Amino acid sequence: MRFSKLYYLIISLLLFSMFYGCAPSVTNLEEESLPYDRLVKKLEGNRRKIKSFVGTGVLNVESAELTAKGNFEVNIKKPDSISISIYGPWGIDLAHAMVTKRDFVFYDVMNNVVYKGDISKPVLREIFKVDLTFDELIDAFAGAVNLTDKLRLDPTEYDNKGDDYIMTYADSTKKVKSVYQISQKKLEIKKYGFYKFPNNLALQSTFSDFKIIDEVPIPYKIVVENKLNKQKINIEYRNITVNTEIEDMNLNIPSDAEIIEW
């Protein structure tokens, strides 16, 4: 009798362990069909985990005014400063830019000229040849999408399409809408589109080649397109480091450089 009870106890434990081992975890089930409010909180939480960002790679800018490609390094201290260095063949210095929410310094190495002044959208357009605000510039290089204003806002549409979430926010007053495509399993923001009514795509950001860094999916390939003005920034990173201390982002300006106040 004791043997029989022990036998049934062992069988019961084995069956329980098999069932427990084969059943998907609660977390996985929830991630397969997250409510939109939890999804937005997770995405915005991931963005805010990145306090600093350092990356090197290749930058390609295409616009009516300029088509250029070169190696670059970017340093970002959130939320208020970014520096970018552009290099030519064999590591030759071409330009260095330091931008904050208050002011900017742009050093044209080849002509030994420094431009500096208060920050404004036209200034960023002159430097990068693409219409971006300061916050959009930081998010573009960090491969992020700011969803702060969506935390307390219900989407007008929220659907599953294949392995992705499609989340749409339409504003009938401003006659614009934003559409986000997010992978269900890894919560990667793969594409963001900004439209003017009815379906005129004005701005599109595409993200790919993700790697997990500090538990956050970060894209190594980023394309930002201003469709209306036919402007495009293509970023391909070779190396990325996040959340490390960036001590000094000031530019080294030669004493004989010409200074032009913007």
Phi, psi and omega in degrees: 000317179297320179298318181298316179295319179296320180299311180294327177295316180296316179299317180298317179296318179297315180297321179295316181293323178295316180296317181294321181288330184271335183286140177292149181289161179299321181300315180296320179296319181293322183289340178288334180213067181289137169299151186299326182293322177290324179297313181298319179297320179294316181295315180291326176298319177297317181298320184283345176292335182272107181266328177219155187212128176231127181217150174230146180175213182240132180244130180234121180246131178231125176203176179295333183270334189204139168230115186212151180219137180193167175284151182210163171227136179235139174235128183234127169247108180284143008255010196228014179204145178213137174235142182225132176241133180248133182236144177266197178302145179059026175074020180291132177293130176248313183200153176224137179228139175233120185232133173236180178289347183255318187210180181213155170226128179233120182251113174275100187294317185298326180256001179054046181236136178246128175252135181212157179164190178286151183279142174201161181300317177301327178296313179298324179294322179294323182285311189257355177063021177220138180286103178220142170282172180299312180296322178295325178297313180297314180295324180298313182285333179273358180065039185236162174231124183280119181245021182304315183286356179260356184297328181244022184236132178278136176290152176282335175217143178211108187227161169259131177229104185065240180260014186237154166270141172241116186240125185237133174238116180249138178240101184291335179291312180273353180058046177223163174210152177241136181233131182239136175245119186232133178291136184291318187282317187253356180056044175268128173281106187272330182203143175227131178232136177246121187243149166257137185305142000277314181215044181267104183290116182263317183222137178220133174241131180238133183235139180206179180054058183282146170226146180274119178232123184052041176068016180239130176287121183237129181281141175264349176234126185224132175232121177245122184237125169267098188293323184294321182260004179056051179241146186211134171242126179243119182243128175232112182273143170263318182223141177223136173230136180234157174056038171248156183289129174252107189284311188224123178247007180291146180275144175271104184256125178298149182293338182265008181288143176283131181255125177240119177279127183278000000 
